[in-house]
Amino acid sequence: MTEAEETLKPAPDIEALEQEGEIAADYLEGLLDIADLDGDIDMDVEGDRAVVSIVGIKGDELVGPGGEVLEALQELTRLAVHRQTGERSRLMLDVGGYRERRRAELTKVGAAAADDVKRTGEPKALKPMTPFERKIVHDAVAAAGLRSESEGEEPRRFVVVLPA
């Protein structure tokens, strides 16, 4: 995004994002009750999206292998928000700090791939990732001074790190 586009971009509506978080929290509390799981809900706003976290939960049944259950739960929560607000939600859901741990891992993956590409001069394709994961890798590659692109079709979309 150019600086001019950044300047024209409207400021996020914090009140609307907080409302999304409230709706999501109510929805998730209901699911936790149904599943008889203990956990607390934290809400925040980061940039232009609501962030809701389920904390203090034991086990990883709400994360699943490779975060699959978490992604599905996030989509269901976004649908619950959409149903009440009529607006598309970009809400981010985390469970037990999974996304933060994954962010740290993927930052290392992106930096390592950038180092490989700098050393070999050859493009490097990574394994398929979710949009959340690809964004983190793109940011890590950019921080290393290289560029990257996403290729393929969901759910097999992946990042390719390109030489300078």
C-alpha positions, 0 to 999 in steps of 0.5 A: 500500500502506498503512503497516499493510500495509507493516508486515505484509509479510514481509521478503524471504528474501535467501538464497532470492533469492541462490539465484534469482540463482545459478540464473539466472547458471548458466542465462545462462552456458550460453546465452552459451556456446551463443551464443558470446558473451562477457559476465560475470554480476553478481548482486544483490538489490534490495528483494524481487527478485534482479537479474542483469546480463550485463555486458561484452557487445558489441552489442545482440542480447540486448536487441533492438528495444525490449528485446523480446529482453531481455524474452523472455530474462528470462521464459526465465530466470524459467522456469529458476529456477521449474523448479529451485525450484518457486517463481515468480520475479520476477527482473529481468534486465539486459543491458549496462545497458539497463534503467538507461538505459531507467529514466532515459529513462522517468523523463523521459517520466513527468515531461514527461507530468506537466508537460503534464497540469499545464499543460493540465489534460487526461489524457494517454495514453502509448504501450504499455509493459512492466510494468517501464516502466509502473512507472517512469512511475507512480513519476515521475508520483507524484514530480511530485505527480499520479496515473496508471493503467494501462489496456488489455490486455497487450501494449498496456497503457499509462499514463494520467496524470491531472490533480490 
